[in-house]
């Protein structure tokens, strides 16, 4: 699986929570790589510390500090840099205007370069209105972005909940499918809120996304929903939650008791997480090039491994050494890197997700629901879960749920006509190349038509 700032003088103002802008995260403005023996030879050095700076990104911190390409970065502020990952560590998350120093080796000499950190730019929304804000969470603040037509008055509103990965939703690549989705919806007249996951974007003093469990992430989006309702341009009778992938699984928990008008859920499973992961390995791996018989043997390993991890709540550090084959299959299938990370998140996320009764959460959902299934989505393993959600809801709340089949559409909102191509694109890493040309605009129109059919006019 997958600017300009207004300056107020001598005024004491109480600012609503949706309008509180956080200090922007700064951009270091460097692209780095491991310092290899070949690089050492090229530069005529024996230095083993640090990382090689292969590119300076114009307009950002490194350029302002006069850092150069081919410098060896050995320290940022007082933190030693020994690897590429060190450059990304949370303690080095600089903010706009922070004092910063880069210590580099240039021409065999150590130099310390000092200056101010330069912020990431804010998103250019074109003809739409964009507003940055934040809301409180666990003693800190989570960053949020509101996108809407530049017209006055209250509007139906959408809270977008993304998939599993820890990534910022701010200033995404213009061709990114999430950006296309939220901009397309805003252009249809909705106020669309993107709430960062804890620790992402400009969020401040919250737990890191990579470290939190499933209930904590759900609670962060429940707080986002409260903040959305406080926005003066939101019609609080007409709030829709759109959840994609893991966001679709979180949607019923986020919406519960929050008086939302509807949920659009795409790319979900209704099955317990352990069952889903086992099925994922069984179905996906042979189609991604893994020998079928080898995969069957690996599934026998997973019977014990997943039960120990997800049911008995054992740590990876305790379980992996018990069988050398565990590390092999975890690295291949679950993004294991030798830590407590599982599928790119702390293991506790999957453990607490496995504790949830997903089916019961949908059965309790009393708002309207559109269960949208992509015909060539290899992640959801068929239409069973999407249809089962509709049956569950309509059993307990007759007429509330609708199934939508999105022809030739994959997990990423892309138009891919066959499952064979979908698997091939996932296997060879070429999905990203389709983002500019194959986003399913008709899907957005289908979502829009359904939303219009359920909102209060």
N, C-alpha and C positions, 0 to 999 in steps of 0.2 A: 504494500500500500504506500499505499500510499498515501526685500520686503519693507513692506512699509509698516511703521508702528506709530500709533497715535500716542501723543504725550499729554497727560493731564497734569496740571499744576494746581496745588492747593485744593484738591478735591478729595473728599472721603466718600468712596463709592462702595456699595455692596454689590458684587458681581454675581449673577446667577451661576450655578455650578456648570451649566452647559457652556458658558462663555469663558471660563478660566483657561487661559492659554499657558501652556508649560514652556519652559525654556527649551529651545530646539536642540536636538542632538546634533553634534558637530560631525563633519565628515573629515576623516584623516587625510583623504585625498591621495592614497597610495595603493598600488597593486604590488603585492609582494610574493615571493616564492622562496622555497628552501634554498639555503646557501650550500650548494653542492661543491664537490671537488673540482668539477669543471669550471664553475664560477670562480672558485679560489685561484685556479690556475690562470684563468682569463685576466683576473685583477692583480695577479702577482702577489697574493697574500697567503698567509698561513692561518689567519683568523678563523676560528670555528664558531664564534658566537654570532647570534643575530640572524636576520633574514635579508635576502637580496631584494632591493627595490627595483622592480622592472618597469614601473610606469608611474609618473606623477600626473594626477588628474587636475586639469586646470581649474583655478578658481577656489580651491579649497586649502585646508590647513597646511599641508606639506609644502605646497608652492609658496604660500605666504611666509613660511619659515626658511625658505631657500634650500629645502631638501632637494637633492638631485637624483635622477635615475642613475643606477649602478652604485648608489650608496649602500652600505651595509647598516641596517637599523639594528642597534643593540640595546636601546633603552627608550621608553616613552615615560616622561617624568621620572619617577624613581623605580619603575618596574622594568626588570630585565626582559628582553625579548629573545627567546631561544627557538621559537617555532612560529609558523604561520598562525596557528591557533592562538598564540599569546597575544597577537595584535588585536584579536577579536574578543578577548576576555572582558567580562562585564565591568571590572574595575577600571578599565580604560575607555569606558563610554563617556566621551567628552561632551560637554555642553557648549553652546554658543558663548563666546567671550571668555571661556576658561583660560587661565594661564597654562601653557603647555610647552614642554621641551622635548625635542627629538635628539637623541644622541646617536651619531652615525660614525662610521669609519669611511673616510674618503681619502684616496691617495695615501693609504696606509697610516693616516693620522686620525685620531679621535676628535670629533667636533660636537659640541652641544649647541643646538639651534633653538632659540626661544621666541615665543610670540603668543598670539591669541588664537583660540580654536574658531574655525569658521563653520557656520551652521549649514546643514542640508537646506536646499531651497524649499519653499512651500510649493504645493501643487498648483499648476496653472489649469484652471477649470474652464477657460474660454468664456462662453456666454453664460455659463452656469455660475451660481453663487456658491462659494466654498467658505467654510467657517471651521476653524480649529478650536477645540475645547478640551475639557477633561472632566472626570468624575472621580470621587474618592473610592478607594478600595484597599482594604487591609493596611491602613495607615499611610498609604501613598496615593498617587493619582494615576489614572489610566487615561491615555490620550485618545481623543475621538475626533472624527472628521464628519461634518455635515455638508451634504451636497444637495442643492435644490435649484429649481428655476429661479431666475432673478425677478420674480413677481411677488407682490405683497400678498398677505393673507395666509390662512391656515391650509395645510395640505395633508393628504394621506401620507403616512410615514412608513418607512421600511428600516428594520434593523437587519443588517447583513451579518451572518455568522459563517466564517470561513472553515476550511478543512483542518486536518490534524497538524500540519506543519506550523512551527513557530517562525512567522515571517511578518514583517511590517506591512500594513495595508496603505501606508502613506507614500505618495510619490512613486507608485508602481510604474513600471515600463508601460508606455502608452498602449502597447499591443497586448498587455497581460489580460487574460480572460476576466479576472475579477474587476479590473478597472473598466473594461468594456461593459460588464454587467451593470455596475453601479452607475456609470455615466448614461448608459442607455435607459435605465429606469428613471433617473433624474430628469432626463430629457422628455420623458412621458408624463411629467408633472408631479413626481413624488419627491419628498424630502427623504434622502437616504443617509443613514448613519452607519459609518464604519467605526467600530470600537476595536482598538488594538487589544491583543491578548496581554495579560500582565507582563511587564518587562519589555514589551516591544515598542518600537517607535519612540515617541517622546515621553512615554510613561516613566514615572519617577517613584522610587522607593517602594516598589511592589516586588513580590517574588518574581523570579525569572520564569518565563513561560516553560522552558525546558524542565523545570524542577517541580511544577505543580501537578496535582492529581485531577481527575475528572470532575469531582464536585466543586473544586475551587475554580476551575475554568467556567463551569456552568454558572456559578455565583457571580463571576465577573461579568458575564453577559446579562444576568438578571439586574445587576447594578447599572449596566449600560441602558437597559430598557427603562429603568426609572429615570435616568438622565434624559433619555429621548422624550419622555412624556413631559418634561419640564421646559422643553424648547418652545418658545412662543409661537412658532409657525407650525406646530404639529397639531393636527386634528386627532385628539386622543381617543376618539371613537373609532378611528380607522388606522390602526397600527398593524402592520404585517411583519412577521419574522420570516426571512429567507435564510435557510440553512443549507449549506453544501457539504457533502461528505460527512466528516465528523460533526460539522456544524448542523447537519440535518438530524443527527442522532441526539445532539444537545438541545435542539429546538423545543421538543415537548417539555423538557425540564425547565427551560428558560421561560416558556410561555405560561406554565402552570400558575394559576392564581393572579396573573398579570393583565387580564382583560384585553388580550389581543384579539383582533378581528379574524386573523387567519395566519396559517403557516404554509409556506412553500418549501417542500423538502425534496432534495435531489441527491442521489448517490449514497443511500443509507443501507444498513442492515438492521433487521428486527431481531436477529438471533443473538444469543449470548456471545460475548466477545471471543471466548475460547473456541466455541463452535465455529464462529465465522473465520477465525485465523486458521483453524485446521482445514476448513473447506477451501480457503484461499490458497493454501499450499497445495492441496490436492488438485484443484482445477487449474490454477494459473501456471504452476511450474512446468508441467509438460509442454504447455503452449508457449512458454518462454524459453524452451530449448533444454530443459532439464530431462535427463533420461527417465522414462516412466518408472522402470523398476527400481532405479536408485531413489526416486522420489517416494515410492511406496515404502522402501526401507527407512527413509528419513521420517516418514509419517509415524512409523512405530516409535522412533525416538521422541517425536513431538507428543505422543500420548502421555509419556511420563513428564517430559520437560515442561509443557504448558500447564499441566495440572499442578506441578510443584510451584511454578512461578505465579500463576494467576489464581489458583484456589488455595494452596497452602501458604501463599505469600512469602515464598523463599526469595532471597536475593540472588541476583545473577552471580555475584562473587562466591556464593556458597554452592550453587548448583553447577555452573559451567565446569569447574575442575573435576566433577564426578565422572565425566565422560568426554574424551577428547573430540568426539564427533559433535557435541553440543555447540562448541565454538564455530565449527565449520558451517552448520546449518543456520545458526543465528546470524553470522556475518553475511551469509548469502541471502537470507529471507527477511531478517528483522532489523537490519541496519545496526547490528551490534558492533561496538568498537572497543570492547574490553572494559567498559564502565558499567554503570547501572542504567544506561540508556537502552531503550527498546523501542523500535520504530521511530527513532528521533526524539523521543520524550523520556522522561524518567519512568522507570518501570512502574512506579505507583500509579501513573495515569492508566495504564492497561489493567492493573490489578483492581483499581476502584471502578473502572468501566465494566469489568467483568462482574462486579457485585451488583450492577444495576439491573432492574427488571425493565428492559426496553419496551417489551410488549405492553406491560401494565401502564407505563408512562403514556404510550399512545392511546390506550383504552380510556385513560382519564382525560384526554384532551377534548375539550368541549367547544373549541373554535372550529372554523372551517379549515380544511387541510387539502392542499394539492400535492399529491404524491407523484413526483415527476421522475420517470425512469428513462435513461438514455439507452437506446437499443444496442449500441456498441460499447457500453460501459463494462470494461473487464473487471472493475473493482467490486461491483455489487453482485457479480456472479449470477446473473439472470434477474427476471422480474418478480421473483417470489416475494421478497421483502416489501417491495413497493406495493404490490397487490395485497399482501397480508396486512399492511398498515391500514389500507382502505377498508378491508373487511373488519378489522378490529374496531376502528372508529365508528363505522356505520352500525356495528352490532350494538354498541353502547350509546351512540349518538346518531340515530338514523339520518342519513342524507347529508352528513357533514363532510364526508371525504370524497375526493374525486381522483381517479387515476389518469395520468397523462403519459402517453408513450411518445417520446421524442425520437422520431425516425432518424437513423443514421447519426446519432449523437453519442459521443463518448463521455467519460467521467468529467472531462475538462471543458464541457460545453462546446466541443469542437465537432465539426461535421466530418465524420469518418464512416464511410459506407459499409464496411465489413468488419467483423470481429478479427479476421486475419490481419487486416491492416492495423487495427487497434493494438493487437498484441505485438506486431512487428515494430510499430512506432514506440511502444513502451520498452521493447527489448533493445532497440538500437539508439534510444535517446533522442529521437528526432521529433518528438511531440512539439517542442518549443518552436520549431520552424513553421508549424501550422498556425500559430497564434495570430499572425497578421491577416491571414486570408480565410480561415475556416471557422471563425466564431459563429455560432448559430444565432443569428439575429431573429429568426422566426421564433426561437425559444423565448426570447424576451417578450415578443408580442403575445405569445401564448400566456406567459405569466401575467402580463398586463391585462389581457382580456379576462382572465380568471379573477384577478384582484378587483377589477371593476365590477364583476358580477357579485362579489361578496361584501364590498364596502357599503356603508350606510350613506345614501345620497341625501 
